[in-house]
Amino acid sequence: MNDGAIDLNSDLGEGFGIWRLGDDEALLGIVTSANVACGFHAGDPSTMRRVCRQAASAGVAVGAQVSYRDLAGFGRRFIDADPVELADEVLYQIGALDACAKAAGTKVEYVKPHGALYNATVHHDAQAGAVVDGVKAFGDLPVLGLPGSRLLHHAERAGLRPVREAFADRAYTPEATLVPRTQPNAVLTSTDAILAQVLRLAEHRELVATDGTVLKADIDSICLHGDTPGAVEHAKKVREALEHAGVPVARFVVR
């Protein structure tokens, strides 16, 4: 972590064609790292280039939000992908976004899996290794993931920086994994609940699971989803609360 600072990341660029999802520009005024969709679960070349340009202007780090090839399912359906093909698709997505980033005067500075791929790489050893292989083929980029995941294990073994993250607006199981979105109350929608979770993370490095279990959570970054109702207002309140508590907010990648 950067001198005790907390990075705030958000999933952005998740529109497609004429469809827009979330307020990317508003969130880029709040967060410090942008996980930009690379076209496989959402996003398209124009959206990718626009978000990279806005991120560069705001001084926000650009990260590749890589996914299964699943536009129809928004990347939230598990795919039993061949590890070699998955590594190649991760490489392809990073390269596409990096071209847009370079055109905007910046570059891809880290990688984070999206949705079902993110959840799979917590325990699925082959897919976790494949994602890391794809990243490594591109370059030595940091990898964001769940603490204790196979993804971060493989990233560290490959000489990549593992970046541990928690979610401001997601509920946790007693095993310190995310409650599946198919279950009730998997997403926190109350600003008060979100602020309580974030402040406990920042000040005590703890999470409270759905059954009341207190979990240790040593993290480097907190994710604020951009597609949940009231996302921008939640993000503003989170940043204000952290700064009021004396917690520095800064990107985890330093130029």
Residue pairs with C-beta under 8 A, 6 or more apart in sequence:
1 220
1 252
2 248
2 250
2 251
2 252
2 254
3 248
3 250
4 247
4 248
5 247
5 248
5 249
5 250
6 201
6 202
6 219
6 220
6 221
6 222
6 242
6 247
6 248
6 249
6 250
7 32
7 33
7 163
7 220
7 221
7 222
7 249
7 250
7 251
7 252
8 30
8 31
8 32
8 33
8 221
8 222
8 224
8 235
8 238
8 239
8 249
9 31
9 32
9 33
9 34
9 35
9 63
9 112
9 144
9 165
9 221
9 222
9 223
9 224
10 27
10 30
10 31
10 33
10 34
10 35
10 223
10 224
10 225
10 226
10 231
10 235
11 35
11 37
11 65
11 114
11 223
11 225
11 226
11 227
12 22
12 24
12 27
12 28
12 34
12 35
12 36
12 37
12 51
12 55
12 226
13 24
13 34
13 36
13 37
13 42
13 43
13 47
13 48
13 50
13 51
13 65
14 21
14 22
14 37
14 41
14 42
14 43
14 74
14 226
14 227
15 21
15 22
15 42
15 43
15 44
15 47
16 42
16 43
16 44
16 47
16 71
17 44
21 42
21 226
21 227
22 226
22 227
22 231
23 226
23 231
23 232
24 34
24 50
24 51
24 54
24 226
25 54
26 232
27 34
27 224
27 226
27 231
27 232
27 235
28 34
28 51
28 54
28 55
28 58
28 60
29 58
30 224
30 232
30 235
30 236
30 239
31 60
31 224
31 235
32 60
32 61
32 249
32 250
32 251
32 252
33 60
33 61
33 63
33 110
33 221
33 251
33 252
33 253
34 51
34 55
34 60
34 61
34 62
34 63
35 63
35 64
35 65
35 112
35 114
35 144
35 223
36 43
36 48
36 51
36 52
36 55
36 62
36 63
36 64
36 65
36 97
37 43
37 47
37 48
37 65
37 67
37 114
38 48
38 64
38 65
38 66
38 67
38 93
38 94
38 96
38 97
39 45
39 48
39 93
39 96
40 66
40 67
40 68
40 69
40 70
40 71
40 75
40 89
40 93
41 65
41 67
41 68
41 70
41 71
41 73
41 74
41 75
41 76
41 114
41 115
42 67
42 71
42 74
42 75
45 96
45 100
48 96
48 97
48 100
49 100
49 103
49 104
51 62
52 62
52 97
52 100
52 101
52 103
52 104
52 106
53 104
53 105
55 61
55 62
55 104
55 106
56 62
56 101
56 104
56 105
56 106
60 251
61 109
61 110
61 251
61 252
61 253
62 97
62 101
62 106
62 107
62 108
62 109
63 108
63 109
63 110
63 111
63 112
63 144
64 93
64 94
64 97
64 98
64 108
64 110
64 111
64 112
64 141
65 112
65 113
65 114
66 89
66 90
66 93
66 94
66 111
66 112
66 113
66 114
66 117
66 131
66 134
67 75
67 93
67 113
67 114
67 115
67 117
68 75
68 77
68 78
68 79
68 81
68 115
68 116
68 117
69 79
69 89
70 76
70 77
70 79
70 116
73 116
74 115
75 114
75 115
75 116
75 117
76 115
76 116
76 181
77 116
78 116
78 119
78 120
79 116
81 89
81 127
81 130
83 126
83 127
83 129
83 130
83 133
84 130
86 127
86 130
86 131
86 134
87 130
87 131
87 133
87 134
87 137
88 134
89 134
90 111
90 130
90 131
90 133
90 134
90 135
91 134
91 135
91 137
91 138
94 108
94 111
94 134
94 135
94 138
94 141
95 138
97 108
98 107
98 108
98 138
101 107
101 108
108 138
108 141
109 141
109 142
109 253
110 141
110 142
110 143
110 144
110 163
110 252
110 253
111 131
111 135
111 141
111 142
111 143
111 144
112 118
112 143
112 144
112 145
112 165
113 121
113 131
113 145
113 151
117 127
117 131
118 145
118 146
119 177
119 178
119 180
120 127
120 128
121 127
121 128
121 131
121 145
121 149
121 150
121 151
122 128
122 145
122 146
122 148
122 149
122 150
122 151
122 177
123 149
123 150
124 150
125 150
125 154
128 149
128 150
128 151
128 153
128 154
129 150
129 154
131 143
131 151
131 154
132 143
132 151
132 154
132 155
132 158
132 160
133 158
135 141
135 143
135 155
135 158
135 160
136 158
136 159
136 160
140 159
140 160
141 160
142 155
142 160
142 161
142 162
142 163
142 252
142 253
143 151
143 152
143 155
143 160
143 161
143 162
143 163
144 163
144 165
144 221
145 151
145 152
145 155
145 162
145 163
145 164
145 165
146 152
146 164
146 165
146 176
146 177
146 178
147 164
147 165
147 166
147 176
147 217
147 218
147 219
148 176
152 162
152 163
152 164
153 162
155 161
155 162
156 162
163 220
163 221
163 252
164 218
164 219
164 220
164 221
165 219
165 220
165 221
165 222
165 223
166 201
166 207
166 217
166 219
166 221
166 222
166 223
167 178
167 222
167 223
167 225
168 188
168 194
168 197
168 198
168 222
168 223
168 224
168 225
168 234
168 238
169 187
169 188
169 189
169 194
169 197
169 224
169 225
169 228
169 234
170 178
170 179
170 186
170 187
170 188
170 225
171 178
171 179
171 185
171 186
171 187
171 188
171 209
171 210
172 178
172 179
172 207
172 208
172 209
172 210
172 215
173 179
173 209
173 210
174 209
174 210
174 211
174 213
174 215
176 207
176 209
176 215
176 217
178 186
179 185
179 186
179 210
180 186
181 187
185 210
187 225
187 228
188 194
188 197
189 228
189 229
189 230
191 230
191 233
191 234
191 237
194 234
194 237
194 238
195 237
195 238
195 241
197 207
197 208
198 222
198 238
198 241
198 242
199 241
199 242
199 245
200 206
200 207
200 208
201 207
201 217
201 219
201 222
202 222
202 242
202 245
202 247
203 245
203 247
205 216
205 217
205 218
205 219
206 214
206 215
206 216
206 217
207 214
207 215
207 217
208 214
208 215
209 215
220 252
221 252
222 238
224 231
224 234
224 235
224 238
225 231
228 234
239 249
242 249
243 249
